[in-house]
Amino acid sequence: MVASVSTVAYLGLEARAVEVQVQLIPGLPAFNVVGLGDKAVGESRERVRGAIAAMGLALPPKRIVVNLSPADLPKEGSHFDLPIALALLAAMGIVDAEDLADHVVVGELGLDARIAPSPGVLLAALHASELGKGLICPVAQGAEAAWAGQGVLAAPDILSLINHFKGHGLLAAPPPGQAEPIVPGPDLRQVKGQETAKRALEIAAAGGHNLIMVGPPGSGKSLMASCLPGILPPLDAAEALEVSMVASVAGTLTGGRLTRARPFRAPHHSASMAALVGGGVAKD
């Protein structure tokens, strides 16, 4: 019997569907994870083993094979822990695989079976909503996932999740988090003089143009650039969601508070191209 659980792999701001397949094969006891996972995915074996042991359960004395399908898609991150554990419990007969079929699962596990937060839950929730499925995620990120729709199960640990599916203790649906208040930044009124540069900023903001400022150090280029978000219109719903998705992947979206402030970054002038856009191997 092969037990399957749906999860996602993050490629930039895109969530790709991944199926976690677990099979118990007669033979020498082993626990193998295949499917082009990174170091964090490979280490999930020990976290899953420890979490199941913390619940008083023992792994079956068989060869446990975990396949992350599609096998040619790179998988990164610790959010594969919970779907691997649930698929393994389904293969062991502890939970019903049909109860998990209508959910996308993400979450990191602790050795005490707690479900810890993991980056990218907002993207997973949007992906699950597009598929018409619910989402199983850590309780700390339930408010974040609730922005994407209904059917969110935010559990503090695996035991609470098992009890929910068995009807012994239902988990309440988490409410969406509050939007983050807009903190005012630098204002053009603080800039004395520089009328030509101010006019250039206004034209760039009104027309959506790119802008390059050239001048000696201390002439006010960075200050003027930091004033640009203040003269741009507020983020609409789609833009706020996109900015929050970036924060979710970076793991800086706390308490489910979607950001409504326009982002501003000021890298040092000596920053390399790799430091600005990131390194590593490009993925299509």
C-alpha positions in Angstrom: 0.0 0.0 0.0 1.2 3.5 -0.9 0.0 6.4 1.2 0.1 9.8 -0.5 -0.1 13.4 0.9 -0.1 16.6 -1.1 2.4 19.4 -0.3 4.3 22.1 -2.3 7.8 23.1 -3.4 8.7 26.8 -3.6 10.3 28.2 -6.7 10.5 31.9 -6.2 7.0 33.1 -5.6 5.5 30.0 -7.2 4.2 27.0 -5.3 4.6 23.7 -7.3 2.5 20.7 -6.4 4.4 17.8 -4.8 3.1 14.4 -3.8 4.7 12.7 -0.8 4.4 8.9 -1.3 5.3 6.5 1.4 5.5 2.7 1.1 6.4 0.1 3.6 8.4 -2.7 2.0 9.4 -6.0 3.6 13.1 -6.2 4.2 15.8 -4.9 6.5 14.7 -1.8 8.4 15.7 1.5 6.7 14.3 5.0 6.2 15.1 6.5 2.8 13.9 9.8 1.3 14.2 10.2 -2.5 13.1 12.8 -4.9 15.9 15.5 -5.3 15.6 16.9 -1.9 18.2 19.2 -0.3 20.0 18.7 3.1 17.0 19.9 5.1 14.8 17.4 3.4 17.2 14.6 4.0 17.4 15.5 7.7 13.6 15.3 8.0 14.1 11.5 8.5 15.4 12.1 12.0 12.9 14.8 12.9 10.0 12.5 11.8 11.5 9.5 13.6 11.8 11.6 16.8 8.3 13.1 16.5 6.7 9.7 16.1 8.7 8.3 19.0 7.6 11.2 21.2 3.9 10.1 20.6 4.7 6.6 21.9 4.7 5.0 18.5 7.4 2.8 17.0 8.3 2.7 13.3 7.5 -0.7 11.7 10.5 -3.0 11.2 10.3 -2.6 7.4 12.0 -0.7 4.7 10.4 2.8 4.6 10.6 4.5 1.3 9.5 8.2 0.9 9.3 9.5 -2.6 8.8 13.2 -3.3 7.1 13.4 -6.7 7.9 14.7 -9.3 11.4 13.4 -8.8 13.1 15.9 -11.1 11.8 19.0 -9.2 14.2 20.4 -6.6 12.8 20.4 -3.1 14.2 22.7 -0.5 13.2 23.5 3.1 11.9 21.9 6.3 8.2 22.2 5.5 8.3 18.6 4.1 8.5 17.2 7.6 4.8 17.2 8.4 3.6 15.7 5.1 6.2 13.0 5.4 5.1 12.2 8.9 1.4 12.1 8.0 2.0 10.0 5.0 4.0 7.6 7.1 1.3 7.5 9.8 -1.3 6.8 7.0 0.9 3.9 5.7 1.0 2.5 9.3 -2.8 2.8 9.5 -2.8 5.4 12.3 -4.7 8.0 10.2 -7.0 7.5 7.3 -5.4 8.5 4.0 -8.7 9.7 2.7 -8.9 12.3 5.4 -5.7 13.8 4.1 -6.6 13.7 0.4 -8.4 17.1 0.5 -5.5 19.0 2.2 -2.2 20.4 1.3 0.2 19.9 4.2 3.2 22.1 5.2 5.1 22.3 8.5 8.4 21.6 10.3 8.5 19.1 13.1 10.2 19.2 16.4 11.5 16.1 18.2 8.7 16.4 20.7 6.1 16.2 17.8 5.4 19.9 17.9 4.7 21.6 14.5 7.0 24.5 14.1 6.6 27.4 11.7 8.2 27.2 8.2 8.5 29.9 5.5 6.1 30.2 2.6 2.8 29.2 4.2 0.9 32.0 2.5 2.0 30.7 -0.9 0.9 27.2 0.1 -2.4 28.5 1.2 -3.0 30.3 -2.1 -2.0 27.1 -4.0 -4.4 25.0 -1.9 -7.2 27.5 -2.5 -6.6 27.3 -6.3 -6.9 23.5 -6.1 -10.1 23.7 -4.0 -8.3 22.0 -1.0 -7.8 22.9 2.6 -4.4 23.5 4.2 -2.7 21.9 7.2 -0.1 24.2 8.7 1.5 25.2 12.0 -0.7 26.9 14.6 1.6 29.9 14.7 0.9 30.6 11.0 -2.8 29.9 10.9 -3.7 33.6 10.8 -1.3 34.0 7.8 -2.9 31.1 5.9 -6.4 32.2 6.7 -6.0 35.2 4.3 -6.1 32.8 1.4 -9.5 31.2 2.1 -11.4 28.6 4.2 -10.5 25.1 5.2 -7.3 25.9 7.2 -6.3 23.5 10.0 -3.6 25.1 12.2 -2.4 22.4 14.6 0.1 22.8 17.5 1.3 19.2 17.3 0.7 15.9 15.4 -1.4 14.4 18.2 -3.9 17.3 18.0 -4.1 16.7 14.3 -4.7 13.0 14.7 -7.4 13.7 17.3 -9.1 16.2 14.9 -9.4 13.6 12.2 -10.6 11.0 14.6 -13.3 13.4 16.0 -11.9 13.5 19.5 -11.0 17.2 19.5 -11.8 19.4 16.5 -9.5 22.2 15.7 -11.1 25.7 15.4 -10.6 27.6 12.1 -8.0 30.4 12.7 -9.1 34.0 12.0 -7.1 36.1 9.5 -4.4 38.2 11.0 -4.7 42.0 11.2 -3.1 44.1 8.4 0.1 45.7 9.5 -0.2 49.4 10.1 1.6 51.7 7.7 4.5 53.4 9.4 5.3 56.7 7.7 8.8 57.0 6.3 11.0 59.9 5.2 9.0 62.8 3.6 10.0 65.2 0.9 9.1 68.0 3.2 12.3 67.1 5.2 14.4 67.8 2.1 15.6 71.4 1.8 16.3 72.6 -1.7 16.9 70.0 -4.4 13.9 71.2 -6.4 15.1 69.6 -9.6 15.5 66.2 -7.9 12.1 66.5 -6.2 10.5 67.2 -9.6 12.2 64.1 -11.1 10.9 62.0 -8.2 7.4 63.2 -8.8 7.6 62.5 -12.5 9.0 59.0 -11.9 6.3 58.3 -9.4 3.4 59.6 -11.5 4.6 57.8 -14.7 6.1 54.6 -13.3 9.5 55.4 -14.7 12.9 54.2 -13.7 15.2 56.7 -12.0 18.9 57.0 -11.6 20.5 59.7 -9.4 24.2 60.6 -9.9 26.1 62.8 -7.6 28.9 63.1 -5.0 28.6 61.4 -1.6 26.4 63.4 0.8 24.4 65.2 -1.9 21.2 63.5 -0.8 20.7 60.7 -3.3 19.8 58.1 -0.7 17.5 60.4 1.2 15.7 61.3 -1.9 15.3 57.7 -2.9 13.9 56.8 0.5 11.3 59.5 0.1 9.9 57.9 -3.1 7.6 55.4 -1.4 5.9 58.3 0.5 4.7 59.9 -2.8 3.5 56.6 -4.4 -0.1 55.6 -4.0 -1.0 53.0 -1.3 -0.7 49.4 -2.2 -3.9 47.8 -3.6 -5.0 44.4 -2.5 -3.1 42.5 -5.2 0.1 44.4 -4.6 -0.1 44.0 -0.8 -0.6 40.3 -1.3 2.4 40.0 -3.6 4.6 42.0 -1.1 3.4 39.7 1.7 4.2 36.6 -0.3 7.8 37.8 -0.6 7.9 38.3 3.2 6.3 34.9 3.7 9.0 33.1 1.7 11.6 35.1 3.5 10.1 34.1 6.9 9.5 37.7 8.0 5.7 37.6 8.0 4.9 37.3 11.7 1.5 36.9 13.3 -0.3 36.7 10.0 0.0 40.5 9.5 0.0 41.3 5.9 2.2 44.3 5.1 0.6 47.4 3.4 3.8 49.4 3.2 5.7 49.8 0.0 9.1 48.0 0.4 12.3 50.1 0.2 15.8 48.6 0.1 19.1 50.5 0.3 22.0 48.1 -0.6 25.5 49.3 -0.1 27.2 50.7 -3.2 29.8 48.0 -3.0 27.3 45.2 -3.1 27.9 42.6 -5.9 25.4 41.4 -8.4 25.1 38.1 -6.5 24.4 40.0 -3.3 21.7 42.0 -5.0 19.8 39.3 -6.8 21.0 36.1 -5.0 23.3 33.3 -6.0 22.9 29.6 -6.7 21.8 27.7 -9.7 18.9 29.2 -11.7 15.7 27.0 -11.7 13.1 27.1 -14.5 
